[in-house]
Amino acid sequence: REEPWPGEAGEASPTVAEIARRFAAAGHVLRVLSSGGKGQGAAQNLCLESATADLVSLLDADDRQPADRFAKLHAALVAHRADGWDAVCSAVHIFGTVSAGMARYVDWQNSLLQPDELLSNRFVEIPALHQSGIYPRKLLQDTLKGYRDLPGWPIDIDTWMRAAEAGVKVGKIPDRLYGWRQHVLQSTRNHGRCSLEHLRHCKAHFLLRSLPSEVKEIEVWSVGNTLDSWGRALSEAHAKAASSDGAAAAAAELAIRLVEWRPKKRRRGGTKRQNAAEAGGAGNEGETKQEAQDEAVSFERIVVEPGSFPEAVPQGGDAVARLFVFGSADMREQARKAIVCAGGGRGTGIRADDFEGGASG
């Protein structure tokens, strides 16, 4: 559906020259900088290097904001300094060509307000629009060392992940102070590094870096191609970490257990799946296994039938990180409850959720 920005319905958007005149009339100085077409990261880093104020913010050229945006963000940052907030962002108002999926995604994103909520949901999706906030310039320049324009995944998710690693606390206020324009040509929908595959590789990379040293096994709960894709992404991320971090990382073995789990007896391509399961041999009742070995990564793939659960490892074993990779929050919760009902007994669970197949921006 088409949703105009408030006050712009039926009117042409102001030109750059008109906006510049308004700034000049209000006593502001507008500086035009050029990064020479070197990309988004270079442009943002050039702005950081040229900034002189203690606080900085971003605004994409085709987006919108209310006049009181910065005043409200600054007041919120001052008010929450005692709570340990390092920066603050806001909820988002989407306009333009709005899809139902994007509306759901933004509603989910807008529901995350406290720093711990943004932190714990970073493996689901980007928990807030980076450009909706204000940040201490030194935080972006000194702590994060600027923006990274990588071919592998988007700048926004990379920035959120690195901020989390650095222990940065970012809160969000519920006021919808940033207008995010939606259109069919936007890079969110079309740029290759914004694809599900690239986002998955980003999550796998930072997930492995975030796990405690006692975690030697990752258990991924999902179905079908998504489950296999996560297995490959984790394996590739582990291999890259080993090649870049040297012998210590290479010596660290990782077990990846892929759990195909469906809460009901609904199995697409059932005959083929059943034949493959029978050919693979049977483990516990309701459980079939396939195993493979690839250098420092060992794989186990099992199919868990409704009403049964993966075999528990002996008490005292290595801790296990569990990922519930379902597009529905309800499915993720059902998977967690299934483990609780089974007694939980697979070491220490460390949760990271994914939002694949859902409202992903």
C-alpha positions, 0 to 999 in steps of 0.5 A: 500500500502507498503511505505518504509522509505526514504533510506531504500527501499530494505535494511534491517533495522539496528540492535540495536547493529549497532545503539548503535555503531553509537551513541558511535562513535559520542560521545553519551551515550546510557543507557538501562533502564527497567521498568520490563514489567509494561507497556508503562506508567511505561516505559515512567515515568522511562525515565522521572525520569532518564532524566537530560536535560531540554527538552525531547522527545520520539521515538517508537522503530520501528519508524524513524526520520531524523537526523535534527529532534531535531535541527529543533524542538528546533529552532521552540520552541525558535522562538515561545516562544514569542507566548506562546508556551510551547512545539512543535511537528511536522507533521508526515510521515507515512510509512510501510503498509499504508491504505487510512483511516490512510493516511486521518487521518494523513493528517488531523492531519498534517493540525493542526498547531497553539495551538488553532487548536490543542486544539479545535480539541482534541475532534475530534481525537488526534491532533498530535502524542505526540512522534513527539514533544519535551517538557520541562521535568518539564512540563511533570513531574510537571504540568502533573504529568507524564504519566497515564497508564489507562485501559480505554483509550490510554496514548496519548489521555489522555496526550493531554486532561490533557495538555489542562486542564492545559492550556499547549500551544503546537504548530506544525511545518509543517515539517514531522520530525517523521516517524510513521510506520504502520503495521497490529500488531501495538497497534493503531489497535489492543489494546482494549483501542484504540477502538472507544468505549474507545476513546468515553468514554475518550472524554465524560469524559474530555468533561464534565470536560471542560464545564462551570458550566452554561451548564446543557444540552448537545445536541448530533447530529448524527445518529443510534448506534453512537448517542445512544452510545454517550448518554450512554458514557455521562451518564456513565461519569456523574455517575462516576464523581458524585461518585468520586467528592462527593455530589456537583457533584451528585447534578448537574443534566444533560440533554442529548438530542439526535438528530437524524438528516439526511440532506436528506431523506435517512433512513436505516431500514425506516419501523422499524424506522417509526413505532418506531417513530409513537409509540413514539408519535409526538412533533413538525412537523417533530420531534418525541420524546422518553424520559427516566429518570436515576437518575441525568441524563435526556434523550430525544431522537428525530428524526428531519426530513429534513427541520425541526429543534429541538424545541428551549428552551425559551430565558434565559435558561441554556446554551447548549453544542452541539456535532456534531458526524459525520465522515464527516467534511461536515456533521458536517458543515451542522448540524451547518448551519441547527442550524443557519438557524433555528435561533440558539435559544437554549441558548449558543452553545459550540461545540465539534466535534467527528470523529467517523467512519472517519479516526480514528488512 
